[in-house]
């Protein structure tokens, strides 16, 4: 069974690295805009929120995955 906390930790590590690369590459005003958009897509209201919904659905409903396993 995959733990949500572990998945979020892996996503957050990648988010931090991408933001660091963007900060080094973009002018400050562009970086601020990029950071805002990036965190909207990958943060609580984006990918993290969607992952949480998936994990909650799986825990509540015992749904089968694509291979027919619970």
Secondary structure in CASP SS format (residue, H / E / C, confidence):
PFRMAT SS
TARGET T0000
AUTHOR 0000-0000-0000
METHOD secondary structure of the structure
MODEL  1
X C 1.00
X C 1.00
X C 1.00
X H 1.00
X H 1.00
X H 1.00
X H 1.00
X H 1.00
X H 1.00
X H 1.00
X H 1.00
X H 1.00
X H 1.00
X H 1.00
X H 1.00
X H 1.00
X H 1.00
X H 1.00
X H 1.00
X H 1.00
X H 1.00
X H 1.00
X H 1.00
X H 1.00
X H 1.00
X C 1.00
X C 1.00
X H 1.00
X H 1.00
X H 1.00
X H 1.00
X H 1.00
X H 1.00
X H 1.00
X H 1.00
X H 1.00
X H 1.00
X H 1.00
X H 1.00
X H 1.00
X H 1.00
X H 1.00
X C 1.00
X C 1.00
X C 1.00
X C 1.00
X H 1.00
X H 1.00
X H 1.00
X H 1.00
X H 1.00
X H 1.00
X H 1.00
X H 1.00
X H 1.00
X H 1.00
X H 1.00
X H 1.00
X H 1.00
X H 1.00
X H 1.00
X C 1.00
X C 1.00
X C 1.00
X C 1.00
X C 1.00
X C 1.00
X C 1.00
X C 1.00
X C 1.00
END
